[in-house]
Amino acid sequence: MLYLVIGFSKPISDSDKELDYLPYQYFAEYCKQKGLEGIAFPSSVMINTDEKHLCYTMFSDTKFKYIDSGLVLTTSIKYGYEETK
């Protein structure tokens, strides 16, 4: 399951091949066919923070209600790493 979470959270880059995302697209379609309403997964830029930031992929908008939206400007993104032994 961790493999799927990492795959869904992986940032998209120009060098990625289209087929790299095929397993995740297949899994999402499988979930949709099984009646799930959506998938939640960790944000690729907020994984190592104390706050929980999730991204959502919803399969239908019939069970959700628009509440509000806003515009934000991302001024910086900081990535860090830690070597494991």
C-alpha positions in Angstrom: 0.0 0.0 0.0 2.9 2.4 0.8 4.0 2.0 -2.9 0.7 3.4 -4.0 0.8 6.3 -1.6 4.3 7.3 -2.7 3.2 7.0 -6.3 0.2 9.2 -5.9 2.2 11.8 -4.0 5.1 11.8 -6.5 5.5 15.3 -8.2 5.1 15.4 -11.9 8.2 16.4 -13.9 8.8 16.9 -17.6 11.1 13.9 -17.7 8.5 11.4 -16.4 7.1 9.0 -18.9 3.4 8.7 -19.4 3.4 5.0 -18.6 4.9 5.7 -15.1 1.5 6.8 -14.0 -0.4 3.9 -15.5 -0.6 1.7 -12.2 -2.0 4.7 -10.3 -4.6 5.5 -12.9 -5.6 1.8 -13.0 -5.9 1.8 -9.2 -8.0 4.9 -9.2 -10.3 3.5 -11.8 -10.6 0.2 -9.8 -11.6 2.2 -6.7 -14.1 4.2 -8.7 -15.6 1.0 -10.1 -15.9 -0.5 -6.6 -18.0 2.5 -5.5 -15.5 4.6 -3.7 -16.1 8.3 -3.8 -12.4 9.3 -4.0 -8.9 8.9 -2.9 -6.9 10.9 -0.4 -3.1 10.9 -0.3 -0.3 13.0 1.2 0.9 16.2 -0.5 4.3 15.7 -2.2 5.5 19.0 -0.7 4.1 18.7 2.8 4.9 15.0 3.7 7.6 15.8 6.3 5.7 18.5 8.3 3.7 18.3 11.5 0.6 19.4 9.7 -1.4 16.9 7.7 -1.9 18.1 4.1 -3.8 15.8 1.9 -4.7 15.9 -1.8 -8.0 14.6 -2.9 -9.1 12.9 -6.1 -12.9 12.8 -6.3 -14.6 10.5 -8.8 -17.9 12.4 -8.8 -19.1 15.8 -7.7 -22.7 14.8 -6.9 -21.9 14.2 -3.2 -19.9 17.3 -2.6 -20.9 20.9 -2.2 -18.8 23.9 -3.3 -18.2 26.1 -0.2 -15.5 28.6 -1.1 -12.3 29.1 -3.1 -9.4 31.4 -3.0 -6.2 32.3 -4.8 -2.8 31.8 -3.1 0.7 32.6 -4.3 3.4 30.1 -3.6 6.5 32.2 -2.9 8.9 29.4 -2.1 9.2 25.6 -1.7 11.8 24.0 0.4 12.8 20.4 0.1 14.8 18.6 2.7 16.2 15.1 3.1 17.7 12.8 5.6 20.1 10.0 4.9 19.1 6.6 6.3 21.5 3.9 7.2 
